[in-house]
Amino acid sequence: MLVYAQYLVVGVGRAAVQIAEALGGPAFYTVSSKAEIKTLSSEFGIDPKFISLNATAATALASARAWLKASGLESFDIVFNTSGRSDLAIVEDVLSVFGFYVHYKSSTEPVKFPADVPSARIVDIISLIKKYPTKLSSLLGAILKAHSTSPFKLSPVTISFSDLVRPVENIASGQVLVIKTTRPENVRVDPAAQLLDPRKVYLLVGGCSEFGIGITVWMFNHGARHIYLTSRRGRKALSPVDKLYLRDINNKGGDAKALSVDALSRDDMAKLIKESEAVGPLGGIMLMTVVLRDSSFANLTQQHFDDVYQSKVAALNVILDLVDLSKIDFNLLFSTIGTVFGNAGQAPYLAAQLYVFYFPLVLLATEFTLK
């Protein structure tokens, strides 16, 4: 396969070079600066005789013809306009009668095809994203699979995870943002901030959410090292950003996991507690489960109340059956100000929350005391 890549630019040009290499045939490249010649030679090992520095489309075509003649070849199978410039949409006699002209659309201006071109293709990434996201997803999957087998040469910009709190600047076209999450050799803990025991395991039941991730980060910063979040969907319930936070914690020496556990299943919860105690003693539990069945009171059914009741009260009862609260540091329940002032449409939720709200008061009034 003979490829002629016109005027390589930073992003698309790098891709064009590696596509040409993957196709396995000879390729001829035109560039607009000596720096690009140096990049092609040093990074990709391309012989300078396959590269031409040209100022105009006419001189680039002249160079392509000269290269074809010197190589004993007649024409190119593919002409790839990587810059998307209309003035470069000229192939004349250098493209085979069975060849393709490929145009990278880099702006909103109409695409101008060369005259008498046998076949043409447009690469329009923006339109592909907007109109065919599913197809783009499959294409990205194929690209990542190819990358895992034979890694592409990228132009990385490395940034630490902590710097993501600020806007990322100075990233040029074609560069790839790489988040650096290296594991430090030692993790120092500020004794004044160590509210939680790094040897113990903490469970956030129903905690696979943005709120749960926020609590997990706070707990890690205050001494906890083994933090397990649960929900029925587990890790699938987390957003890509949430997963980055867990990854950062683990790279810093933590043990943060998002697990698929049904809080209403005694077997699931018993297995979770057994596996947690194999890591370390149970330090504390936060009950964060919630199911909402909001509706006007006239439209509510018993099922609405039962669903929310199960997510709050039944989940709490499972914990009480399996855990001796006198042997852990805390069992944290989440309340809502709605139980005081009410909230229209949330009668089932507030009813369940009232039970949770009064449970500690009833517990302390019984013979059971926390030691």
Legacy VTK file of the C-alpha trace (Angstrom):
# vtk DataFile Version 3.0
C-alpha trace
ASCII
DATASET POLYDATA
POINTS 371 float
0.000 0.000 0.000
1.566 3.281 -1.155
0.579 6.327 0.957
1.161 10.022 0.298
0.441 12.105 3.444
0.172 15.816 2.722
1.365 18.429 5.180
1.491 16.563 8.459
0.103 18.418 11.474
0.695 17.562 15.129
-2.287 15.300 15.927
-3.609 13.903 12.662
-0.102 13.778 11.216
1.143 11.490 13.976
-1.828 9.223 13.353
-1.208 9.252 9.578
2.400 8.170 10.044
1.432 5.228 12.232
-1.451 4.217 9.963
0.961 4.172 7.026
3.370 2.021 9.037
0.542 -0.353 9.989
-0.429 -0.754 6.330
3.096 -1.933 5.710
3.861 -0.204 2.406
6.167 2.697 1.520
4.934 6.191 2.280
5.914 9.691 1.213
5.335 12.677 3.496
5.270 16.416 2.942
5.761 18.805 5.842
5.855 22.547 6.314
8.803 22.936 8.683
12.252 21.525 9.412
11.091 20.734 12.958
8.548 18.275 11.535
11.257 16.587 9.492
13.278 16.161 12.675
10.236 14.725 14.506
9.498 12.201 11.770
13.122 11.116 11.663
13.816 10.954 15.404
10.507 9.650 16.771
9.379 7.398 13.941
12.679 6.481 12.324
11.585 7.655 8.866
14.356 8.091 6.315
14.582 11.804 5.313
14.443 10.799 1.657
10.770 9.900 2.240
10.069 13.434 3.538
9.813 16.674 1.592
9.743 20.248 2.880
7.392 22.259 0.678
5.787 25.667 0.856
2.935 25.144 -1.635
0.756 22.353 -2.990
2.404 22.694 -6.401
5.918 22.143 -5.037
4.647 19.262 -2.887
3.197 17.560 -5.987
6.441 18.101 -7.834
8.327 16.462 -4.979
5.864 13.555 -4.933
6.316 12.978 -8.666
10.095 13.085 -8.323
9.979 10.600 -5.462
7.727 8.228 -7.424
10.105 8.344 -10.396
13.190 7.783 -8.236
11.458 4.841 -6.522
10.381 3.264 -9.818
6.695 3.670 -8.924
3.784 5.095 -10.908
1.247 6.418 -8.406
-0.064 6.385 -4.830
-2.877 4.167 -3.519
-3.900 6.750 -0.908
-3.474 10.515 -0.717
-4.233 11.753 2.799
-4.801 15.499 3.301
-4.066 15.615 7.035
-4.306 19.411 7.349
-7.805 19.708 5.866
-6.770 22.722 3.794
-8.766 23.175 0.590
-5.760 24.537 -1.323
-4.081 21.165 -0.829
-6.950 19.221 -2.401
-4.897 18.554 -5.541
-3.779 15.094 -6.606
-3.583 15.350 -10.433
-1.687 12.347 -11.780
-0.107 11.072 -8.528
-3.191 9.075 -7.393
-3.930 5.639 -8.820
-7.151 5.167 -10.802
-8.209 2.757 -8.056
-6.907 4.951 -5.249
-8.552 6.979 -2.488
-8.310 10.631 -1.567
-8.862 11.062 2.209
-9.676 14.520 3.559
-9.478 15.369 7.258
-12.143 17.983 7.968
-10.592 20.410 10.436
-13.025 23.337 10.055
-16.618 24.167 9.171
-15.790 25.245 5.639
-17.159 23.018 2.836
-14.843 20.229 1.723
-13.343 20.722 -1.722
-12.474 17.489 -3.492
-9.783 17.302 -6.177
-11.016 17.261 -9.764
-11.472 13.818 -11.343
-10.579 12.003 -8.128
-11.542 8.280 -8.447
-12.832 7.911 -4.883
-12.876 10.156 -1.836
-13.449 9.872 1.902
-14.014 12.528 4.566
-12.810 12.102 8.159
-15.112 14.303 10.276
-14.538 13.467 13.952
-16.926 16.128 15.315
-19.865 14.883 13.237
-19.040 11.309 14.136
-19.191 12.152 17.846
-22.511 13.992 17.509
-24.356 11.639 15.148
-22.849 8.216 15.730
-21.527 7.948 19.312
-22.131 4.193 19.400
-20.081 3.642 16.255
-17.348 5.882 17.636
-17.327 3.806 20.810
-16.732 0.608 18.838
-13.991 2.330 16.839
-12.289 3.493 20.028
-12.517 -0.051 21.351
-10.753 -1.350 18.249
-8.091 1.353 18.558
-7.455 0.537 22.231
-7.226 -3.159 21.399
-4.657 -2.417 18.697
-2.809 -0.119 21.105
-2.583 -2.870 23.744
-0.973 -5.195 21.180
1.348 -2.704 19.523
1.389 0.615 21.428
1.041 3.804 19.389
3.581 6.577 19.783
1.832 9.419 21.585
2.787 12.936 22.586
2.033 12.827 26.315
1.539 15.705 28.725
1.979 14.349 32.253
0.082 15.883 35.161
-0.270 14.771 38.771
-3.672 13.767 40.102
-3.652 16.588 42.661
-3.210 19.182 39.889
-6.561 18.201 38.346
-8.264 20.579 40.765
-7.023 23.372 38.483
-7.806 23.872 34.763
-5.356 22.021 32.523
-3.646 24.427 30.142
-1.025 24.426 27.398
-2.091 21.177 25.740
-1.501 21.363 22.009
-3.454 19.602 19.298
-2.583 15.924 19.127
-1.131 15.735 22.643
-2.446 13.215 25.153
-3.162 14.047 28.795
-1.612 11.441 31.118
-2.623 11.462 34.784
0.326 10.531 36.959
-0.650 8.426 39.972
2.628 6.916 41.116
2.703 4.986 44.353
4.903 6.678 46.972
7.347 4.511 48.879
6.079 5.773 52.232
2.761 7.287 53.223
3.083 9.736 56.088
0.090 10.186 58.365
-0.409 13.343 60.384
-1.141 12.093 63.950
-3.268 15.177 64.615
-5.485 14.329 61.654
-5.630 10.570 62.268
-9.169 10.195 63.514
-9.520 6.709 62.030
-7.482 3.544 62.559
-5.439 2.448 59.487
-5.581 -1.170 60.702
-9.372 -1.339 60.704
-11.912 -1.813 57.911
-14.712 0.689 57.338
-17.879 -0.171 55.410
-19.989 2.356 53.506
-23.144 0.337 52.852
-24.916 1.861 49.869
-21.941 4.175 49.409
-21.229 3.703 45.681
-22.049 7.295 44.775
-20.400 10.679 44.444
-21.324 11.355 48.082
-19.754 8.055 49.153
-16.571 8.831 47.222
-16.336 12.210 48.953
-16.590 10.525 52.352
-14.027 7.909 51.290
-11.487 10.598 50.376
-12.108 12.354 53.695
-11.694 9.099 55.642
-8.446 8.280 53.838
-7.092 11.756 54.605
-7.914 11.154 58.283
-6.155 7.833 58.699
-8.422 5.106 57.270
-6.773 2.733 54.805
-9.340 -0.048 54.253
-12.591 1.484 52.981
-15.186 -0.655 51.200
-18.167 0.912 49.443
-21.147 -1.225 48.471
-24.285 -1.119 46.342
-26.184 -3.609 44.228
-24.393 -2.371 41.093
-21.029 -1.989 42.767
-18.313 -0.392 40.656
-20.735 0.081 37.740
-22.558 2.726 39.801
-19.475 4.964 39.857
-18.662 7.637 37.303
-15.249 7.728 35.573
-14.209 10.573 37.897
-15.273 8.565 40.977
-13.121 5.662 39.784
-10.148 8.004 39.395
-10.473 9.017 43.055
-10.478 5.353 44.148
-7.476 4.678 41.946
-5.610 7.634 43.439
-6.310 6.392 46.977
-5.063 2.907 46.107
-1.926 4.298 44.445
-1.186 6.159 47.660
-1.233 2.939 49.661
-4.933 2.728 50.461
-7.335 -0.163 50.004
-10.542 1.363 48.644
-13.017 -0.887 46.812
-16.474 -0.585 45.278
-18.250 -3.919 45.772
-21.503 -5.366 44.465
-23.458 -6.303 47.598
-27.202 -6.408 48.264
-27.693 -4.688 51.612
-30.993 -6.528 52.110
-29.403 -9.950 51.642
-28.240 -11.453 54.907
-25.959 -13.850 53.006
-24.346 -11.052 50.967
-23.744 -8.917 54.022
-22.432 -11.836 56.078
-19.943 -12.639 53.304
-18.874 -8.976 53.123
-18.293 -8.777 56.874
-16.389 -12.087 56.940
-14.093 -10.996 54.092
-13.602 -7.591 55.723
-12.633 -9.100 59.073
-10.050 -11.239 57.263
-8.329 -7.945 56.326
-8.651 -6.295 59.733
-11.062 -5.678 62.592
-14.273 -3.893 61.680
-13.919 -0.222 62.598
-17.237 1.321 61.619
-20.260 1.166 59.339
-22.097 3.938 57.537
-25.598 3.068 56.333
-26.154 5.111 53.152
-28.767 3.006 51.343
-31.779 4.808 49.882
-34.638 4.108 47.482
-36.983 6.962 46.598
-40.643 6.541 45.651
-41.740 10.179 45.552
-45.338 10.950 44.678
-48.298 12.949 45.905
-49.897 11.363 48.949
-53.119 10.548 47.097
-51.181 8.442 44.575
-49.121 6.485 47.091
-49.609 2.764 47.627
-48.394 0.386 50.300
-45.690 -0.764 47.871
-44.239 2.743 47.759
-43.801 2.697 51.539
-42.473 -0.875 51.578
-39.771 -0.174 48.968
-38.345 2.776 50.896
-38.786 0.997 54.242
-36.739 -1.939 52.974
-33.886 0.293 51.812
-33.610 1.968 55.208
-35.073 -0.091 58.046
-34.593 -3.602 56.645
-30.995 -2.808 55.698
-30.377 -1.535 59.230
-31.888 -4.695 60.729
-29.552 -6.871 58.653
-26.587 -5.002 60.105
-27.955 -5.349 63.641
-28.326 -9.113 63.128
-24.743 -9.561 61.927
-22.699 -7.008 63.864
-22.185 -6.479 67.572
-22.318 -2.691 67.721
-20.515 -2.666 71.057
-17.362 -3.932 69.333
-17.077 -1.309 66.586
-16.209 2.376 66.836
-19.379 3.671 65.206
-22.488 2.796 63.229
-23.368 6.013 61.423
-26.940 6.576 60.214
-27.891 9.450 57.911
-30.893 11.585 58.764
-32.704 14.425 56.988
-34.143 17.758 58.089
-37.264 16.679 56.217
-38.289 14.611 59.223
-38.685 17.878 61.135
-40.277 20.160 58.549
-41.591 17.637 56.049
-41.135 17.621 52.285
-43.973 17.436 49.771
-44.134 14.160 47.864
-41.714 12.274 50.131
-43.991 10.678 52.706
-42.519 7.144 52.298
-38.955 8.432 52.573
-39.650 10.584 55.632
-41.530 7.764 57.367
-38.532 5.449 56.952
-36.160 8.217 58.022
-38.156 8.823 61.204
-37.480 5.223 62.206
-33.775 5.710 61.548
-33.840 9.035 63.383
-35.323 7.541 66.573
-33.397 4.274 66.526
-30.320 5.578 68.434
-32.571 7.162 71.067
-34.434 3.913 71.604
-31.165 1.978 71.624
-29.695 4.131 74.361
-32.886 3.840 76.417
-32.665 0.024 76.497
-30.365 -2.185 78.538
-27.953 -2.319 75.590
-25.134 0.150 76.103
-22.170 0.939 73.914
-18.858 0.257 75.604
LINES 1 372
371 0 1 2 3 4 5 6 7 8 9 10 11 12 13 14 15 16 17 18 19 20 21 22 23 24 25 26 27 28 29 30 31 32 33 34 35 36 37 38 39 40 41 42 43 44 45 46 47 48 49 50 51 52 53 54 55 56 57 58 59 60 61 62 63 64 65 66 67 68 69 70 71 72 73 74 75 76 77 78 79 80 81 82 83 84 85 86 87 88 89 90 91 92 93 94 95 96 97 98 99 100 101 102 103 104 105 106 107 108 109 110 111 112 113 114 115 116 117 118 119 120 121 122 123 124 125 126 127 128 129 130 131 132 133 134 135 136 137 138 139 140 141 142 143 144 145 146 147 148 149 150 151 152 153 154 155 156 157 158 159 160 161 162 163 164 165 166 167 168 169 170 171 172 173 174 175 176 177 178 179 180 181 182 183 184 185 186 187 188 189 190 191 192 193 194 195 196 197 198 199 200 201 202 203 204 205 206 207 208 209 210 211 212 213 214 215 216 217 218 219 220 221 222 223 224 225 226 227 228 229 230 231 232 233 234 235 236 237 238 239 240 241 242 243 244 245 246 247 248 249 250 251 252 253 254 255 256 257 258 259 260 261 262 263 264 265 266 267 268 269 270 271 272 273 274 275 276 277 278 279 280 281 282 283 284 285 286 287 288 289 290 291 292 293 294 295 296 297 298 299 300 301 302 303 304 305 306 307 308 309 310 311 312 313 314 315 316 317 318 319 320 321 322 323 324 325 326 327 328 329 330 331 332 333 334 335 336 337 338 339 340 341 342 343 344 345 346 347 348 349 350 351 352 353 354 355 356 357 358 359 360 361 362 363 364 365 366 367 368 369 370
